[in-house]
Amino acid sequence: MGVYEELQARGLIAQVTNEEEIKKMVNEGKAVFYIGFDPTADSLHVGHFMALCLMKRLQMAGNKPIALIGGGTGMIGDPSGRSDMRQMMTPEMIQHNCDCFKKQMSRFIDFSEGKAMMVNNADWLMDLNYIEFLREVGPHFSVNNMLRAECYKQRMEKGLSFLEFNYMLMQSYDFYELFLRYGCNMQFGGDDQWSNMLGGTELIRRKLGKDAHAMTITLLLNSEGKKMGKTQSGAVWLDPNKTSPFEFYQYWRNVDDADVIKCMRLLTFLPLEQIDEMAKWEGSQLNQAKEILAYELTNLVHGEEEAKKAQESARALFAGGSAAQMPETQLEDGDFTDGAVDILAILQKSGLCASRSEARRNVEQGGVTVDGEPVKDIKASYTKEQLSGEGIVVKRGKKNFRRITVK
């Protein structure tokens, strides 16, 4: 099985242009491809996971990845999948986020000489002359066709700013520049990026001739992948300072039964034959499959040592023991009133609940325990003495834990 056929078997390919030529290039290791990442935060999250794993797979097969950091497009913001306009960021914020991305991507991609590249589209977008850009790129885009694009349709009712309307042209121009500068002949992106990507392919062909090799592939389930990045208590980041290895492990350990095999195929590097065997598992065996998924992905992001610690802690926790790696919240003097803090404040300050009202609902519905005992009183409080030393373990629902201590 070639690498392209494996991508299909794993469910990663949704749409392509010129499939036979794409398949040949990918299988022969001749693809120079890019995937774009807009630096909207200072960490990648699990919604980016699929793209990073894809880049790693293709690089292992001899293809050359280009990680395109959107330092220029980040100044505008991608309207795809948005119901409102993104918050404007300063150049300093964008540069900081770009630096963080490169460090995290290096765990997946080998950036040594000639094997991969990381480039920033600010290098060409920030110096563009507006009139020249309009003359060079504008004639190749139909406004009527642009307005039919899914990424713009979603915004038309609430209002699409002219700032965001330019995003498709800029993303298309990225592919054109990458083609000229680095011989980039292929682009990958999510299913919500299809219109923007076709724009880039078409721009190259219109300006350089129909024989120019510029191809497009979209990833299946990328929109779902972005949803993977969010949980009830916030985002699941790849930065261990934002989401600890234990929390990261627990996130994957607790995926729905219906999703575990799909995640195995999309995100792990386990052989398909092994995954197909696990697809036959039922009942308690599914928990074993979830452990394997969680371990493999934690190992990929945080390394073998942290993956083992997270697995041991999770097993100890579910066995009724103490999880050494459990995420911890340290309360400060200002969090206490008359030497005590109530359960609603603990739930909110630890991030287990977003607000006191949400915390109240969880307590009233019987969804909160402290050290294994249900908390039924919303006025329950805890003193500094109770939280000293090892503190208390607060659990919300079946999957969310925090150790609460005093700083």
Salt bridges, closest charged atoms under 4 A:
GLU6 OE2 - ARG10 NE 2.86
GLU20 OE2 - LYS23 NZ 3.65
GLU21 OE2 - HIS213 ND1 2.68
GLU28 OE2 - LYS24 NZ 3.26
GLU28 OE1 - LYS30 NZ 3.18
ASP42 OD1 - LYS242 NZ 3.10
ASP84 OD1 - ARG82 NH2 3.20
ASP110 OD2 - LYS115 NZ 3.35
GLU136 OE2 - LYS207 NZ 3.96
GLU150 OE1 - LYS153 NZ 3.80
GLU164 OE2 - ARG155 NH1 2.66
GLU177 OE1 - ARG181 NE 2.71
ASP192 OD2 - LYS226 NZ 2.80
GLU202 OE2 - ARG206 NE 3.17
GLU224 OE2 - LYS262 NZ 2.71
GLU247 OE2 - ARG402 NH2 3.00
ASP257 OD1 - LYS290 NZ 2.55
ASP259 OD1 - LYS262 NZ 3.31
ASP276 OD1 - ARG265 NH2 3.08
GLU277 OE2 - LYS280 NZ 3.11
GLU291 OE1 - ARG315 NH2 2.93
GLU304 OE2 - LYS308 NZ 3.30
GLU305 OE2 - LYS309 NZ 3.51
GLU332 OE2 - LYS407 NZ 3.31
ASP333 OD1 - LYS384 NZ 2.98
ASP335 OD1 - LYS349 NZ 3.11
ASP342 OD2 - ARG356 NH2 3.29
